[in-house]
Amino acid sequence: MENDTDDLNNTEFTEFELLQSLIQQGDAPSLKQQLLKSASGVECKDDTGNTPLLQAAYLGKSNCMQLLLEIGQANCKVINVHGQNALTLASYAGCIECIEILLAKWTYKDYTESSFLPPLCVAAMRGHLNVVNLFCQLTPSPNVIQSVHGITPLQLAEKNGYSDVVQRLSEEIGLDLTGQNGKQQRRRSSNRSRPY
């Protein structure tokens, strides 16, 4: 792998482009070597405002994210032009490891409040049940989470046909989806129990 990094360094790449290339390849050893040499490209942005950290989150490259945060001191609070932060993009990828790394750096509430589309909405929209389960544990009231357009995670899961996510979110917010003739109906459950 060391020769691959040398080849990349000998081209016309900027440091930012080099970091992007190493992240796309998932080449953590070469990324680490590059960050130890110089981390000046860590906060550079592409034309949509994505930093190398946002790119690693979007691609689900947890090993690269860890290096960018620890060695490169990447800013986990950065937001791109679409209003997406690192947790939103890691949720899109469905990468639990990336999400756990990010949650160790900043709170779920802070990530949610800084993004146009909250991470729970993204996970529901993409059908990532494991991520939805994690975020439901961190969200006292998932039924009040909405996108800037007023769309809830439940609506996004329904729209995209993720019945397992719909079921999980319905249970979380106390909706009973069972109805007559097997049709799904929404009814508020009167005896809702919460672990807290």
Disulfide bonds with the S-S distance in Angstrom:
none
